[in-house]
Amino acid sequence: MKRLPLLMIPLLAILFLLSGCKTEYSYYIVGNSAQQQELHELFRLLSRNGESDQRRTILIEQIAGYLLQAGHQERIPVFLTTYVERHPRDPYDAYYLMLVAQNYAATSSPELARHYYRRILSNYSDVVVRGTSVHYTALSALVSLTQDPALRIGYYQDLVDRFPDKIELGTSYYYMGKTYEKLGEWDNAFAAYKKYLEYPDTQIPGAPDARRDIQNMVDFYDSPKDWTMESLDKLVAAIKSALWRQNARDLLRYKAKENFFAMSWEQQEYDFNSQITFNIGIFLQRSRVRFADNLDMNSNAREAYLRTWGWSHRIRTWYLYFRRVDFPADPEINGNWEWAGIFFGDAL
């Protein structure tokens, strides 16, 4: 009988074990022959006693990596959760479950990912791996994966309280404000927005005008809002009366005290020049202003325009601009109307 070379005996023994003898790790010995040999050796090393926590972590990561490389990503969570169940005192269990959560997130299983991230936070002490906190990673992921605003706000708050040095606080406060809005907790929302405004360099992706918009909202929130009126018809009638009588005091009483603009039709509402304040009352007293009987045809349920003329100004025609107040934080104000600005010149 022809003898086999001695070097082939270990390989044949491994193949025999893999094909004939079932071990507790057989389910994970997959891939081509080289990958199977590597996995078998890694499991052998993992089974040895006396290895350090760090060494075990490296071995477990390598096993997960080979499973992924062999095209069996679905076996990674089985391997890791089984390991955690059998080694409940391993200080790196939170990290292994984080790998499980990340695996599910990567395979479009957000519900399972959320489950394991929450499990980490509830049941396992934090551990730092390669300079990164597992709890920080879990909270950051849950903020993105969680739709329930009541849960999400808790994750934001934990990030702010526990990891202020690792996050962009301005961004976190901005999204906390948005989340509180969804909950209808308006005082908390504006408290968060005011904290956001303390970080002027914060850039919100996809919202280049976020700072301006939030500043306007906060200014309106802090104002008395006593210039608004429930009915557009009543507001326009009151302004027409003040114009006709040249009563500057009454006219100014109905002018919005926050975010009022005065600009040409070509300008943008938030251009610097459109925010320049001037004394409308002086112009009124020097003029004999007339106004249209009806609102401009371009008026609608959200915005309205009243044409006026005869102002003692280089541009003698002004369109007074009215808009419906969008402020659900205060049901008594929300839906009212305000005189919000002036457009100079004839409508384009």
C-alpha positions in Angstrom: 0.0 0.0 0.0 1.2 3.4 -0.9 1.8 5.6 2.1 0.6 9.2 2.3 3.2 11.9 2.9 3.4 12.9 6.6 2.6 16.5 5.9 -0.9 15.5 4.6 -1.9 13.7 7.8 -2.8 16.9 9.8 -4.8 18.2 6.9 -6.7 15.0 6.4 -7.4 14.9 10.2 -8.9 18.3 10.1 -11.0 17.4 7.0 -12.1 14.3 8.8 -13.2 16.2 11.8 -15.0 18.7 9.7 -16.8 16.2 7.6 -17.5 13.4 9.9 -17.2 14.5 13.5 -19.6 17.2 14.6 -18.2 19.6 17.2 -19.8 22.6 18.9 -18.1 24.8 16.3 -18.9 22.8 13.2 -21.7 25.2 12.2 -19.1 27.9 11.8 -16.4 26.0 9.8 -17.3 27.3 6.4 -15.8 28.6 3.3 -12.9 27.2 1.2 -10.4 24.8 2.7 -8.0 27.6 3.7 -10.8 29.5 5.4 -12.0 26.4 7.2 -8.5 25.7 8.4 -8.2 29.2 9.7 -11.6 29.1 11.5 -10.7 25.7 13.0 -7.5 27.1 14.4 -9.2 30.2 15.7 -11.8 28.2 17.6 -9.1 26.0 19.0 -7.3 29.1 20.4 -10.5 30.5 21.7 -11.2 27.3 23.6 -7.9 27.4 25.4 -8.0 28.6 29.0 -6.0 31.4 30.4 -6.2 33.7 27.4 -6.5 37.5 28.2 -9.7 39.4 27.6 -8.0 41.4 24.8 -6.7 38.2 23.2 -10.2 36.7 23.2 -11.6 39.8 21.6 -9.1 39.7 18.8 -9.9 36.0 18.2 -13.7 36.6 18.1 -13.2 39.5 15.7 -11.1 37.3 13.4 -13.8 34.6 13.5 -16.5 37.0 12.6 -14.3 38.4 9.8 -13.8 35.0 8.3 -17.5 34.2 8.5 -18.1 37.4 6.6 -15.4 36.7 4.1 -16.8 33.2 3.5 -20.2 34.6 2.6 -22.0 33.5 5.8 -22.8 36.8 7.4 -26.0 35.4 8.9 -23.9 33.1 11.2 -22.1 36.0 12.8 -25.0 36.9 15.2 -25.5 33.2 16.1 -21.8 32.9 17.0 -21.6 36.1 19.0 -24.9 35.7 20.9 -24.0 32.1 21.7 -20.6 33.2 23.0 -22.2 35.9 25.2 -24.8 33.5 26.6 -22.0 31.0 27.6 -19.7 33.7 29.0 -21.9 36.1 30.9 -19.0 37.5 32.9 -16.8 38.5 29.9 -16.2 42.2 30.3 -16.4 42.6 26.5 -19.9 41.1 26.1 -21.3 44.6 25.4 -18.9 44.9 22.5 -19.8 41.5 21.0 -23.5 42.5 21.1 -22.6 45.7 19.4 -21.1 43.7 16.6 -24.4 41.8 16.4 -26.4 45.0 16.2 -24.1 46.4 13.5 -24.5 43.2 11.6 -28.3 43.4 11.7 -28.2 47.1 10.7 -25.9 46.3 7.7 -28.4 43.5 6.6 -31.4 45.8 6.7 -32.8 44.4 9.9 -33.3 47.7 11.9 -35.7 46.2 14.5 -33.1 43.5 15.5 -30.4 46.2 15.5 -32.5 48.4 17.8 -33.2 45.4 20.1 -29.5 44.6 20.6 -28.5 48.3 21.0 -31.1 48.7 23.7 -30.1 45.5 25.4 -26.5 46.7 25.6 -27.6 49.9 27.3 -30.0 48.2 29.7 -28.0 45.1 30.7 -24.3 45.7 30.2 -21.6 48.0 31.6 -19.9 50.3 29.1 -16.6 49.2 27.7 -14.1 51.1 25.6 -12.6 49.3 22.6 -9.9 51.1 20.6 -10.8 54.3 22.2 -14.5 54.2 21.5 -17.2 53.7 24.0 -19.7 50.9 23.2 -22.5 52.8 24.9 -21.7 55.9 22.9 -21.9 53.9 19.7 -25.2 52.3 20.7 -26.8 55.7 21.6 -25.6 57.3 18.3 -27.0 54.4 16.3 -30.3 54.4 18.2 -30.8 58.1 17.4 -30.7 57.3 13.7 -32.6 54.0 13.9 -35.5 55.1 16.3 -38.6 56.6 14.9 -40.5 57.0 18.2 -39.7 60.6 19.3 -40.3 59.8 23.0 -37.5 57.2 22.9 -35.3 59.2 20.6 -35.3 62.3 22.9 -34.0 60.0 25.7 -31.1 58.9 23.6 -30.2 62.5 22.6 -30.3 63.5 26.3 -28.1 60.6 27.3 -25.6 61.6 24.6 -25.6 65.2 25.8 -25.3 64.1 29.5 -22.8 61.3 29.1 -20.7 62.2 26.1 -20.6 66.0 25.6 -17.0 65.9 24.5 -17.7 63.3 21.7 -20.7 65.0 20.0 -21.5 68.3 18.3 -23.6 69.8 21.0 -25.2 72.4 18.7 -26.3 69.7 16.3 -27.7 67.6 19.1 -29.7 70.4 20.6 -31.1 71.3 17.2 -32.4 67.8 16.6 -33.6 67.6 20.2 -35.7 70.7 19.5 -37.1 69.1 16.4 -37.9 65.9 18.3 -39.6 67.8 21.2 -41.7 69.6 18.5 -43.0 66.2 17.3 -44.0 65.4 20.9 -45.7 68.8 21.3 -43.4 69.7 24.2 -42.9 73.3 23.1 -41.2 74.7 26.1 -38.6 71.9 26.0 -38.3 72.4 22.2 -37.5 76.1 22.6 -35.2 75.5 25.5 -33.2 73.1 23.2 -33.3 75.7 20.3 -31.9 78.4 22.6 -29.0 76.0 23.5 -28.5 75.3 19.8 -28.1 79.1 19.2 -25.2 79.1 21.7 -23.1 77.3 19.1 -23.0 79.7 16.1 -20.6 77.6 14.1 -23.0 74.6 13.9 -23.9 73.5 10.4 -27.0 71.4 10.0 -26.8 69.1 6.9 -29.5 69.9 4.4 -30.7 73.0 6.3 -28.4 75.9 5.4 -30.8 78.5 6.9 -31.3 76.6 10.1 -29.8 79.2 12.4 -31.8 82.0 10.9 -35.0 80.0 11.0 -34.5 79.0 14.6 -33.6 82.5 15.7 -36.8 83.8 14.1 -38.8 81.1 15.9 -37.2 81.9 19.2 -37.7 85.6 18.8 -41.4 85.1 18.1 -41.7 82.6 21.0 -40.3 85.2 23.4 -42.4 88.1 22.1 -45.8 89.1 23.4 -47.4 88.4 19.9 -50.0 91.0 20.7 -49.9 92.5 17.2 -51.7 89.5 15.6 -55.4 89.3 14.9 -57.7 86.4 14.5 -59.3 87.7 11.3 -57.5 88.9 8.2 -60.5 91.1 7.4 -60.3 92.8 10.8 -56.6 93.3 10.6 -56.8 94.9 7.1 -59.7 97.1 8.1 -57.8 98.4 11.2 -54.8 99.2 9.1 -56.9 100.9 6.4 -58.5 103.0 9.1 -55.1 104.1 10.5 -53.8 104.9 7.0 -56.9 107.0 6.2 -56.7 108.9 9.5 -52.9 109.2 9.2 -52.7 107.8 12.7 -49.1 106.6 13.0 -49.6 105.2 16.5 -52.5 103.0 15.5 -50.6 101.8 12.4 -47.5 100.8 14.2 -49.6 98.9 16.8 -50.4 96.4 14.1 -46.9 96.1 12.7 -45.2 92.8 13.6 -42.6 93.4 16.3 -40.5 90.4 15.2 -39.2 89.5 11.8 -40.8 92.4 10.0 -39.2 93.1 6.6 -39.3 96.0 4.1 -37.8 95.3 0.6 -38.2 95.4 -3.1 -39.8 92.5 -4.9 -36.4 91.4 -6.2 -34.9 91.0 -2.8 -35.1 88.0 -0.5 -36.9 88.4 2.8 -33.8 87.7 4.8 -31.3 89.8 2.9 -29.5 92.1 5.2 -30.9 95.2 3.6 -34.5 94.0 3.9 -34.2 94.0 7.7 -33.3 97.6 8.0 -35.9 99.3 10.3 -37.3 102.7 9.6 -40.0 104.8 11.1 -43.1 104.1 9.0 -45.0 106.7 11.1 -43.0 109.6 9.8 -43.7 108.6 6.2 -47.4 108.3 6.9 -47.6 111.8 8.5 -45.8 113.2 5.4 -48.0 111.4 2.9 -51.6 111.2 1.8 -51.8 107.4 1.4 -54.5 105.7 -0.5 -55.3 102.0 -0.7 -57.1 99.5 -2.9 -60.6 98.5 -1.9 -59.8 94.8 -2.1 -56.8 92.6 -1.5 -54.5 91.8 -4.4 -55.6 88.9 -6.7 -52.4 87.0 -5.7 -53.7 86.7 -2.1 -54.5 83.2 -0.8 -55.4 81.4 2.4 -51.8 81.8 3.8 -50.7 85.1 2.4 -52.3 88.4 1.4 -51.3 91.7 -0.2 -52.8 95.2 0.0 -51.7 97.8 -2.6 -51.2 101.3 -1.2 -49.8 104.4 -2.9 -49.1 108.0 -2.3 -46.2 107.5 0.2 -43.6 110.3 0.6 -40.8 108.0 -0.5 -38.8 107.7 -3.7 -40.9 104.6 -4.4 -44.5 105.7 -3.8 -46.3 102.4 -4.2 -46.1 99.9 -1.3 -47.7 96.5 -1.0 -48.5 95.6 2.6 -47.9 91.9 3.2 -49.9 89.8 5.5 -49.4 86.2 6.5 -51.1 83.6 8.6 -49.2 82.8 11.8 -47.8 79.3 11.9 -47.1 78.8 15.6 -48.6 75.5 17.0 -46.8 76.2 20.3 -49.6 78.6 21.2 -53.1 77.5 20.0 -54.5 80.9 20.8 -52.0 82.5 18.4 -51.7 79.8 15.8 -53.7 80.6 12.7 -54.0 84.3 13.5 -52.8 86.9 10.9 -50.0 89.4 11.1 -48.8 92.4 9.1 -45.4 90.9 8.4 -43.7 93.3 5.9 -43.7 95.7 3.0 -42.9 95.2 -0.7 -41.8 98.4 -2.5 -43.0 99.1 -6.0 -45.6 97.6 -8.3 -45.9 93.8 -8.1 -43.8 91.9 -10.7 
